[in-house]
Amino acid sequence: MYKYKTKGTCSSEITFDIQDGKLNNVKFKGGCSGNLQGIGVLVEGMETEKAISLLKGIKCGHKKTSCPDQLSIAINEVLEEEKNGK
């Protein structure tokens, strides 16, 4: 299970698993509960690269980021760490 502390959003943390290149068990701590549960359901089983491409750059109101954008950043960080052997 991966854990990511969000920056600039109402949610404070995202946890998720990656198995065989696909997302599983995406959960947000805090934030808009219904919307974030929905995002978790929608990305369940989705390939990581597809999730990144769909969620990257989404903004929330006047903020420079959003919970979906933060998820894309979290996934990308995990993939980069795995690529670099960390």
Secondary structure, DSSP 8 states (H G I E B T S, - for coil): -EEEE-SSSSEEEEEEEEETTEEEEEEEEES-HHHHHHHHHHHTT-BHHHHHHHHTT---TTSS--HHHHHHHHHHHHHHHHHTT-
